[in-house]
């Protein structure tokens, strides 16, 4: 198998866990190349072509033959075909995809270290880590923050995508099967969807932590957001990426931003920590706390739920 040129890094967690911010901050050095969401089933010009059918696809030894070449190509910066852009995209989309292809070719030519940012790969971490010898960073986010972020973005989840993956259901999600079936048959409100999704994802992360705590990095989004300069410096050291003055300045530029200058990447990280207090009602927060307690209590104390 044609392995990546350097030991790859995987930044994952649930979606809305801060993986995009963290992934971008960890790929600031010119020696690191950012590989954006190979597991995403949607097509966006400037990202790898879509390959997977399901949100949160589970890849393992039994089905790897369907996926290994695609992930291998992504981590080795092999060019991706343009047919989706040419068929459906505008001239602007074609230009964006050509820019992406050029960036990937340059990363391959200059032997950059791949950093794959993909929250949608979180159910496949064990296979990815074993198959591609990846360094793993898993982000954990407060349940109310996750639910509040989904509500703010109006993001529904197709729960039948879990049911259509028998190996995933058998190995990891049997305890949630009745709930998943109910949510797949009848759309539930976003708060309850977020609660079930958080429980599903972080029940698996909790199992990962038991088995891989010595080798993988598990870190709370709130911990990074509270002191991004210190926490990213630690992550750089753990991942053996040089933490230069340029890196320090760029992290500062993207983490201490005035409200009027904020966007999807640039933020005042401290204010993000408790956005859920504005996005959810007190009754919704109480509901999230009660229904995620079994798993959330492993990461968050009662103090973390206070206003």
Secondary structure, DSSP 4 states (H G I P E B T S, - for coil): ----SS--EEEEESTTSSHHHHHHHHT-STTEEEEE-TT--S--TTSPPP--SSTT----TTTGGGTHHHHHHHHTT-----HHHHHH--HHHHHHHHHHHHHHHHHHHTTPEEEEE-GGGGGGHHHHHHHHT-EEEEEE--HHHHHHHHHHHT----THHHHT-HHHHHHT-GGGHHHHHHHHHSPPPHHHHHHHHHHHHHHHHHHHHHHHTTTSEEEEHHHHHHSHHHHHHHHHHHHT----HHHHHHHHHHHB--GGG--SS--BHHHHTTTHHHHS-HHHHHHHHHHHHHHHTTT--GGGG--
